[in-house]
Amino acid sequence: MSNFFGYLFIWICMVPQISKAQNTGKYLTDKPGNWVLHNNLQRTGPVYDPYVKNVTGVAEWFHQNIPLMTNPRGFDLQATIFGMWDEDYANRVSNYGLRCELNFDFQLFLKENGKETKWTVEPSSLGVLHQQYLIGTRP
């Protein structure tokens, strides 16, 4: 029994030494960042071009009107447009618009081991309703 308490005492004394937190680096909060808009849609045409224009307008509205996004400091801000449909999507009567996802990825600047890197914070996305697309593109 005394061995048990001896080992327990040694273990308790060593825990602070073993469990020291790793140095995760330093965030570079004053470094100016960039705004980038990516379009991951692989389609063009009379339906998709106005669609991309409208979703780009939504992304630009966020960029111009949200102070965090207007002048990124300490991170790069990447907005990405994704479309989600297949070739048979328009043939189904329940599908009357184009589904979309607009993601805003915040890539924090970080200095680790003397080297500058980026860390992408997840999740950070905004879903755009496809009904808005139909309303916004009708003459």
Secondary structure, 3 states (H helix, E strand, C coil): CHHHHHHHHHHHHHHHHHCCCCCCCEECCCCECCEEEEECCCCCCCCHHHHHHHHHHHHHHHHHHCHHHHCCECEEEEEEEEECCCCCHHHCCCCCCCCEEEEEEEEEEEEECCEEEEEEECCCEEEECHHHHHHHHCC
